[in-house]
Amino acid sequence: MKLKIKRGLWIVFAFNLMVGAVVWWAGSNVLNATFTSPIVTDFIDSVPTITIEDKTVVDPVDLNTSRSLGGMPLLYIQTDRDFVGVGAIQDGIYITRKAISFLNNGIVQQAFEFPEKGQINSELIQNYFHRIAIWAPAVLGLFYVLRLWIFYLLLVGFTALIALIPAVRRRLTACVVWRCAMWAHVGVLGTDFVCSYLGYPLPVLTYYNMNLSIWTNLIALFFITMLLQLIVAWVVSVIIMLFSAKRSQKKVSKKKD
Protein backbone atom coordinates (compact mmCIF):
# COMPACT_ATOMS: atom_id res chain seq x y z
CA MET A 1 0.00 0.00 0.00
CA LYS A 2 2.78 2.44 0.89
CA LEU A 3 4.49 1.66 -2.41
CA LYS A 4 1.35 2.53 -4.37
CA ILE A 5 0.86 5.77 -2.45
CA LYS A 6 4.49 6.75 -3.01
CA ARG A 7 4.19 5.96 -6.72
CA GLY A 8 1.09 8.18 -6.97
CA LEU A 9 2.79 10.99 -5.07
CA TRP A 10 5.79 10.80 -7.38
CA ILE A 11 3.49 11.12 -10.39
CA VAL A 12 1.81 14.16 -8.79
CA PHE A 13 5.23 15.62 -7.90
CA ALA A 14 6.52 15.20 -11.46
CA PHE A 15 3.33 16.69 -12.93
CA ASN A 16 3.32 19.67 -10.57
CA LEU A 17 7.00 20.34 -11.19
CA MET A 18 6.50 20.14 -14.96
CA VAL A 19 3.58 22.60 -14.85
CA GLY A 20 5.60 24.98 -12.64
CA ALA A 21 8.51 24.84 -15.10
CA VAL A 22 6.19 25.57 -18.04
CA VAL A 23 4.65 28.52 -16.15
CA TRP A 24 8.13 29.88 -15.42
CA TRP A 25 9.27 29.44 -19.03
CA ALA A 26 6.11 30.99 -20.53
CA GLY A 27 6.09 33.90 -18.07
CA SER A 28 9.76 34.63 -18.70
CA ASN A 29 9.28 34.65 -22.48
CA VAL A 30 6.18 36.86 -22.28
CA LEU A 31 7.81 39.43 -19.97
CA ASN A 32 11.05 39.56 -21.95
CA ALA A 33 9.14 40.01 -25.21
CA THR A 34 6.96 42.70 -23.63
CA PHE A 35 9.76 44.69 -22.01
CA THR A 36 11.89 44.65 -25.17
CA SER A 37 9.06 45.59 -27.54
CA PRO A 38 9.36 48.98 -29.31
CA ILE A 39 6.24 50.29 -27.55
CA VAL A 40 7.72 49.71 -24.10
CA THR A 41 11.26 50.81 -24.97
CA ASP A 42 9.94 54.05 -26.52
CA PHE A 43 7.93 54.67 -23.37
CA ILE A 44 11.00 54.09 -21.16
CA ASP A 45 13.18 56.35 -23.29
CA SER A 46 10.57 59.13 -23.07
CA VAL A 47 10.81 59.33 -19.27
CA PRO A 48 12.91 62.34 -18.25
CA THR A 49 15.64 62.08 -15.63
CA ILE A 50 14.18 62.93 -12.22
CA THR A 51 16.59 64.01 -9.47
CA ILE A 52 15.66 63.49 -5.81
CA GLU A 53 17.18 65.12 -2.74
CA ASP A 54 15.87 64.99 0.84
CA LYS A 55 12.95 62.81 -0.37
CA THR A 56 11.84 65.58 -2.73
CA VAL A 57 12.06 66.00 -6.50
CA VAL A 58 14.37 68.93 -7.25
CA ASP A 59 14.64 68.46 -11.00
CA PRO A 60 12.56 68.93 -13.07
CA VAL A 61 10.46 71.41 -11.10
CA ASP A 62 6.96 72.70 -11.85
CA LEU A 63 6.50 70.09 -14.58
CA ASN A 64 3.05 68.81 -15.47
CA THR A 65 3.12 66.29 -18.29
CA SER A 66 2.29 62.68 -19.14
CA ARG A 67 3.85 59.79 -21.00
CA SER A 68 1.83 57.28 -23.01
CA LEU A 69 2.26 53.55 -23.46
CA GLY A 70 0.79 52.34 -26.74
CA GLY A 71 -1.20 55.55 -27.15
CA MET A 72 -2.71 55.40 -23.65
CA PRO A 73 -1.51 57.80 -20.91
CA LEU A 74 0.17 55.78 -18.17
CA LEU A 75 2.73 57.96 -16.40
CA TYR A 76 1.91 61.43 -15.07
CA ILE A 77 4.78 63.66 -13.95
CA GLN A 78 3.40 66.46 -11.79
CA THR A 79 6.26 68.10 -9.92
CA ASP A 80 4.20 71.25 -9.49
CA ARG A 81 2.55 69.70 -6.41
CA ASP A 82 3.62 67.62 -3.40
CA PHE A 83 1.02 64.88 -3.73
CA VAL A 84 -1.72 63.76 -6.09
CA GLY A 85 -4.44 66.37 -6.03
CA VAL A 86 -8.18 66.28 -6.43
CA GLY A 87 -7.86 66.90 -10.15
CA ALA A 88 -6.19 63.52 -10.74
CA ILE A 89 -9.01 61.50 -12.24
CA GLN A 90 -7.11 59.35 -14.74
CA ASP A 91 -5.77 55.98 -13.64
CA GLY A 92 -2.04 55.53 -13.86
CA ILE A 93 1.27 56.22 -12.13
CA TYR A 94 1.79 59.72 -10.70
CA ILE A 95 5.19 61.18 -9.84
CA THR A 96 4.82 64.27 -7.68
CA ARG A 97 7.36 66.18 -5.60
CA LYS A 98 6.98 63.94 -2.55
CA ALA A 99 5.81 60.52 -3.71
CA ILE A 100 4.98 58.00 -6.40
CA SER A 101 1.28 57.14 -6.38
CA PHE A 102 -0.71 54.43 -8.16
CA LEU A 103 -4.30 55.30 -9.06
CA ASN A 104 -7.01 52.79 -9.96
CA ASN A 105 -10.66 53.73 -10.50
CA GLY A 106 -9.79 57.30 -9.54
CA ILE A 107 -8.56 56.21 -6.08
CA VAL A 108 -4.98 56.19 -4.79
CA GLN A 109 -4.32 52.48 -4.20
CA GLN A 110 -0.69 52.83 -3.09
CA ALA A 111 1.73 55.69 -2.48
CA PHE A 112 5.47 55.47 -1.82
CA GLU A 113 7.82 58.14 -0.53
CA PHE A 114 11.08 58.79 -2.36
CA PRO A 115 14.45 57.75 -0.92
CA GLU A 116 16.71 60.36 0.65
CA LYS A 117 18.66 60.85 -2.56
CA GLY A 118 18.75 59.39 -6.06
CA GLN A 119 17.60 59.53 -9.65
CA ILE A 120 14.84 58.04 -11.74
CA ASN A 121 15.84 57.65 -15.36
CA SER A 122 15.30 55.35 -18.33
CA GLU A 123 18.27 53.14 -17.41
CA LEU A 124 16.94 52.59 -13.88
CA ILE A 125 13.49 51.70 -15.22
CA GLN A 126 14.97 49.30 -17.78
CA ASN A 127 17.00 47.54 -15.06
CA TYR A 128 13.89 47.35 -12.89
CA PHE A 129 11.92 45.71 -15.70
CA HIS A 130 14.83 43.32 -16.30
CA ARG A 131 14.75 42.17 -12.67
CA ILE A 132 10.99 41.70 -12.90
CA ALA A 133 11.44 39.53 -15.99
CA ILE A 134 13.87 37.31 -14.04
CA TRP A 135 12.23 36.98 -10.64
CA ALA A 136 8.50 37.30 -11.31
CA PRO A 137 8.25 34.13 -13.48
CA ALA A 138 10.35 32.16 -10.97
CA VAL A 139 8.15 33.22 -8.05
CA LEU A 140 5.04 32.54 -10.13
CA GLY A 141 6.30 29.05 -11.02
CA LEU A 142 7.00 28.19 -7.37
CA PHE A 143 3.64 29.60 -6.34
CA TYR A 144 1.91 27.48 -8.98
CA VAL A 145 3.63 24.32 -7.74
CA LEU A 146 2.46 25.09 -4.18
CA ARG A 147 -1.04 25.79 -5.48
CA LEU A 148 -1.13 22.41 -7.27
CA TRP A 149 -0.10 20.54 -4.12
CA ILE A 150 -2.81 22.28 -2.10
CA PHE A 151 -5.26 21.43 -4.87
CA TYR A 152 -4.26 17.75 -4.78
CA LEU A 153 -4.54 17.45 -0.99
CA LEU A 154 -7.97 19.11 -1.05
CA LEU A 155 -9.03 16.72 -3.79
CA VAL A 156 -7.88 13.73 -1.72
CA GLY A 157 -9.82 15.04 1.28
CA PHE A 158 -13.06 15.60 -0.62
CA THR A 159 -12.78 12.24 -2.37
CA ALA A 160 -12.21 10.54 0.98
CA LEU A 161 -15.55 11.91 2.20
CA ILE A 162 -17.35 9.81 -0.42
CA ALA A 163 -15.24 6.83 0.57
CA LEU A 164 -16.68 7.08 4.09
CA ILE A 165 -20.08 5.95 2.84
CA PRO A 166 -20.40 2.35 4.12
CA ALA A 167 -21.81 0.97 0.85
CA VAL A 168 -18.83 2.41 -1.03
CA ARG A 169 -16.13 1.83 1.59
CA ARG A 170 -16.51 -1.94 1.84
CA ARG A 171 -16.01 -2.27 -1.92
CA LEU A 172 -12.83 -0.22 -2.09
CA THR A 173 -9.30 -1.54 -2.18
CA ALA A 174 -6.41 -0.04 -0.22
CA CYS A 175 -5.14 3.46 -1.17
CA VAL A 176 -7.75 3.77 -3.93
CA VAL A 177 -8.62 7.32 -2.80
CA TRP A 178 -5.07 8.55 -3.35
CA ARG A 179 -4.88 6.82 -6.71
CA CYS A 180 -8.23 8.14 -7.98
CA ALA A 181 -7.39 11.65 -6.82
CA MET A 182 -4.03 11.40 -8.58
CA TRP A 183 -5.59 10.45 -11.93
CA ALA A 184 -8.24 13.16 -11.62
CA HIS A 185 -5.61 15.74 -10.61
CA VAL A 186 -3.32 14.98 -13.54
CA GLY A 187 -6.14 14.43 -16.02
CA VAL A 188 -8.32 17.45 -15.29
CA LEU A 189 -5.57 19.99 -14.64
CA GLY A 190 -3.45 18.67 -17.50
CA THR A 191 -6.36 18.93 -19.91
CA ASP A 192 -7.32 22.39 -18.66
CA PHE A 193 -3.70 23.55 -18.88
CA VAL A 194 -3.38 22.41 -22.50
CA CYS A 195 -6.80 23.80 -23.45
CA SER A 196 -5.96 27.13 -21.79
CA TYR A 197 -2.77 27.31 -23.86
CA LEU A 198 -4.85 26.70 -26.99
CA GLY A 199 -7.38 29.32 -25.94
CA TYR A 200 -10.12 27.02 -24.63
CA PRO A 201 -9.98 27.02 -20.80
CA LEU A 202 -12.71 25.88 -18.46
CA PRO A 203 -15.61 28.34 -18.68
CA VAL A 204 -15.28 30.67 -15.70
CA LEU A 205 -17.70 33.46 -14.84
CA THR A 206 -15.30 36.39 -14.61
CA TYR A 207 -15.54 38.29 -11.34
CA TYR A 208 -14.68 41.98 -11.41
CA ASN A 209 -15.69 44.64 -8.93
CA MET A 210 -14.97 48.19 -10.08
CA ASN A 211 -14.77 49.39 -6.48
CA LEU A 212 -11.90 47.05 -5.61
CA SER A 213 -8.24 47.12 -6.63
CA ILE A 214 -6.99 45.12 -9.58
CA TRP A 215 -5.10 42.79 -7.21
CA THR A 216 -8.26 42.04 -5.23
CA ASN A 217 -10.10 41.23 -8.44
CA LEU A 218 -7.28 38.96 -9.63
CA ILE A 219 -7.22 37.10 -6.32
CA ALA A 220 -11.00 36.64 -6.47
CA LEU A 221 -10.76 35.32 -10.04
CA PHE A 222 -7.93 32.98 -8.98
CA PHE A 223 -10.04 31.36 -6.25
CA ILE A 224 -13.11 31.14 -8.48
CA THR A 225 -11.07 29.34 -11.15
CA MET A 226 -9.51 27.00 -8.58
CA LEU A 227 -12.95 26.21 -7.13
CA LEU A 228 -14.33 25.29 -10.56
CA GLN A 229 -11.31 23.09 -11.30
CA LEU A 230 -11.66 21.42 -7.90
CA ILE A 231 -15.35 20.64 -8.48
CA VAL A 232 -14.66 19.09 -11.90
CA ALA A 233 -11.67 17.11 -10.59
CA TRP A 234 -13.68 15.90 -7.58
CA VAL A 235 -16.50 14.64 -9.83
CA VAL A 236 -13.98 12.82 -12.04
CA SER A 237 -12.21 11.36 -9.00
CA VAL A 238 -15.50 10.08 -7.53
CA ILE A 239 -16.49 8.54 -10.87
CA ILE A 240 -13.14 6.75 -11.09
CA MET A 241 -13.45 5.58 -7.49
CA LEU A 242 -17.00 4.24 -7.99
CA PHE A 243 -15.92 2.47 -11.16
CA SER A 244 -12.99 0.94 -9.27
CA ALA A 245 -15.32 -0.16 -6.46
CA LYS A 246 -17.69 -1.77 -8.95
CA ARG A 247 -14.86 -3.60 -10.68
CA SER A 248 -13.50 -4.83 -7.33
CA GLN A 249 -16.96 -6.13 -6.43
CA LYS A 250 -17.14 -8.06 -9.71
CA LYS A 251 -13.76 -9.67 -9.01
CA VAL A 252 -14.91 -10.71 -5.55
CA SER A 253 -18.13 -12.18 -7.00
CA LYS A 254 -16.19 -14.20 -9.59
CA LYS A 255 -13.91 -15.64 -6.89
CA LYS A 256 -16.91 -16.71 -4.85
CA ASP A 257 -18.44 -18.40 -7.88
C-alpha positions in Angstrom: 0.0 0.0 0.0 2.8 2.4 0.9 4.5 1.7 -2.4 1.3 2.5 -4.4 0.9 5.8 -2.5 4.5 6.8 -3.0 4.2 6.0 -6.7 1.1 8.2 -7.0 2.8 11.0 -5.1 5.8 10.8 -7.4 3.5 11.1 -10.4 1.8 14.2 -8.8 5.2 15.6 -7.9 6.5 15.2 -11.5 3.3 16.7 -12.9 3.3 19.7 -10.6 7.0 20.3 -11.2 6.5 20.1 -15.0 3.6 22.6 -14.8 5.6 25.0 -12.6 8.5 24.8 -15.1 6.2 25.6 -18.0 4.6 28.5 -16.2 8.1 29.9 -15.4 9.3 29.4 -19.0 6.1 31.0 -20.5 6.1 33.9 -18.1 9.8 34.6 -18.7 9.3 34.7 -22.5 6.2 36.9 -22.3 7.8 39.4 -20.0 11.1 39.6 -21.9 9.1 40.0 -25.2 7.0 42.7 -23.6 9.8 44.7 -22.0 11.9 44.7 -25.2 9.1 45.6 -27.5 9.4 49.0 -29.3 6.2 50.3 -27.6 7.7 49.7 -24.1 11.3 50.8 -25.0 9.9 54.0 -26.5 7.9 54.7 -23.4 11.0 54.1 -21.2 13.2 56.4 -23.3 10.6 59.1 -23.1 10.8 59.3 -19.3 12.9 62.3 -18.2 15.6 62.1 -15.6 14.2 62.9 -12.2 16.6 64.0 -9.5 15.7 63.5 -5.8 17.2 65.1 -2.7 15.9 65.0 0.8 12.9 62.8 -0.4 11.8 65.6 -2.7 12.1 66.0 -6.5 14.4 68.9 -7.2 14.6 68.5 -11.0 12.6 68.9 -13.1 10.5 71.4 -11.1 7.0 72.7 -11.8 6.5 70.1 -14.6 3.0 68.8 -15.5 3.1 66.3 -18.3 2.3 62.7 -19.1 3.8 59.8 -21.0 1.8 57.3 -23.0 2.3 53.6 -23.5 0.8 52.3 -26.7 -1.2 55.6 -27.2 -2.7 55.4 -23.7 -1.5 57.8 -20.9 0.2 55.8 -18.2 2.7 58.0 -16.4 1.9 61.4 -15.1 4.8 63.7 -13.9 3.4 66.5 -11.8 6.3 68.1 -9.9 4.2 71.3 -9.5 2.5 69.7 -6.4 3.6 67.6 -3.4 1.0 64.9 -3.7 -1.7 63.8 -6.1 -4.4 66.4 -6.0 -8.2 66.3 -6.4 -7.9 66.9 -10.1 -6.2 63.5 -10.7 -9.0 61.5 -12.2 -7.1 59.3 -14.7 -5.8 56.0 -13.6 -2.0 55.5 -13.9 1.3 56.2 -12.1 1.8 59.7 -10.7 5.2 61.2 -9.8 4.8 64.3 -7.7 7.4 66.2 -5.6 7.0 63.9 -2.6 5.8 60.5 -3.7 5.0 58.0 -6.4 1.3 57.1 -6.4 -0.7 54.4 -8.2 -4.3 55.3 -9.1 -7.0 52.8 -10.0 -10.7 53.7 -10.5 -9.8 57.3 -9.5 -8.6 56.2 -6.1 -5.0 56.2 -4.8 -4.3 52.5 -4.2 -0.7 52.8 -3.1 1.7 55.7 -2.5 5.5 55.5 -1.8 7.8 58.1 -0.5 11.1 58.8 -2.4 14.5 57.8 -0.9 16.7 60.4 0.6 18.7 60.8 -2.6 18.8 59.4 -6.1 17.6 59.5 -9.6 14.8 58.0 -11.7 15.8 57.6 -15.4 15.3 55.4 -18.3 18.3 53.1 -17.4 16.9 52.6 -13.9 13.5 51.7 -15.2 15.0 49.3 -17.8 17.0 47.5 -15.1 13.9 47.3 -12.9 11.9 45.7 -15.7 14.8 43.3 -16.3 14.8 42.2 -12.7 11.0 41.7 -12.9 11.4 39.5 -16.0 13.9 37.3 -14.0 12.2 37.0 -10.6 8.5 37.3 -11.3 8.3 34.1 -13.5 10.3 32.2 -11.0 8.1 33.2 -8.1 5.0 32.5 -10.1 6.3 29.1 -11.0 7.0 28.2 -7.4 3.6 29.6 -6.3 1.9 27.5 -9.0 3.6 24.3 -7.7 2.5 25.1 -4.2 -1.0 25.8 -5.5 -1.1 22.4 -7.3 -0.1 20.5 -4.1 -2.8 22.3 -2.1 -5.3 21.4 -4.9 -4.3 17.7 -4.8 -4.5 17.4 -1.0 -8.0 19.1 -1.0 -9.0 16.7 -3.8 -7.9 13.7 -1.7 -9.8 15.0 1.3 -13.1 15.6 -0.6 -12.8 12.2 -2.4 -12.2 10.5 1.0 -15.5 11.9 2.2 -17.4 9.8 -0.4 -15.2 6.8 0.6 -16.7 7.1 4.1 -20.1 6.0 2.8 -20.4 2.3 4.1 -21.8 1.0 0.9 -18.8 2.4 -1.0 -16.1 1.8 1.6 -16.5 -1.9 1.8 -16.0 -2.3 -1.9 -12.8 -0.2 -2.1 -9.3 -1.5 -2.2 -6.4 0.0 -0.2 -5.1 3.5 -1.2 -7.7 3.8 -3.9 -8.6 7.3 -2.8 -5.1 8.6 -3.3 -4.9 6.8 -6.7 -8.2 8.1 -8.0 -7.4 11.7 -6.8 -4.0 11.4 -8.6 -5.6 10.5 -11.9 -8.2 13.2 -11.6 -5.6 15.7 -10.6 -3.3 15.0 -13.5 -6.1 14.4 -16.0 -8.3 17.5 -15.3 -5.6 20.0 -14.6 -3.4 18.7 -17.5 -6.4 18.9 -19.9 -7.3 22.4 -18.7 -3.7 23.5 -18.9 -3.4 22.4 -22.5 -6.8 23.8 -23.4 -6.0 27.1 -21.8 -2.8 27.3 -23.9 -4.9 26.7 -27.0 -7.4 29.3 -25.9 -10.1 27.0 -24.6 -10.0 27.0 -20.8 -12.7 25.9 -18.5 -15.6 28.3 -18.7 -15.3 30.7 -15.7 -17.7 33.5 -14.8 -15.3 36.4 -14.6 -15.5 38.3 -11.3 -14.7 42.0 -11.4 -15.7 44.6 -8.9 -15.0 48.2 -10.1 -14.8 49.4 -6.5 -11.9 47.0 -5.6 -8.2 47.1 -6.6 -7.0 45.1 -9.6 -5.1 42.8 -7.2 -8.3 42.0 -5.2 -10.1 41.2 -8.4 -7.3 39.0 -9.6 -7.2 37.1 -6.3 -11.0 36.6 -6.5 -10.8 35.3 -10.0 -7.9 33.0 -9.0 -10.0 31.4 -6.2 -13.1 31.1 -8.5 -11.1 29.3 -11.2 -9.5 27.0 -8.6 -12.9 26.2 -7.1 -14.3 25.3 -10.6 -11.3 23.1 -11.3 -11.7 21.4 -7.9 -15.3 20.6 -8.5 -14.7 19.1 -11.9 -11.7 17.1 -10.6 -13.7 15.9 -7.6 -16.5 14.6 -9.8 -14.0 12.8 -12.0 -12.2 11.4 -9.0 -15.5 10.1 -7.5 -16.5 8.5 -10.9 -13.1 6.7 -11.1 -13.5 5.6 -7.5 -17.0 4.2 -8.0 -15.9 2.5 -11.2 -13.0 0.9 -9.3 -15.3 -0.2 -6.5 -17.7 -1.8 -9.0 -14.9 -3.6 -10.7 -13.5 -4.8 -7.3 -17.0 -6.1 -6.4 -17.1 -8.1 -9.7 -13.8 -9.7 -9.0 -14.9 -10.7 -5.6 -18.1 -12.2 -7.0 -16.2 -14.2 -9.6 -13.9 -15.6 -6.9 -16.9 -16.7 -4.8 -18.4 -18.4 -7.9 
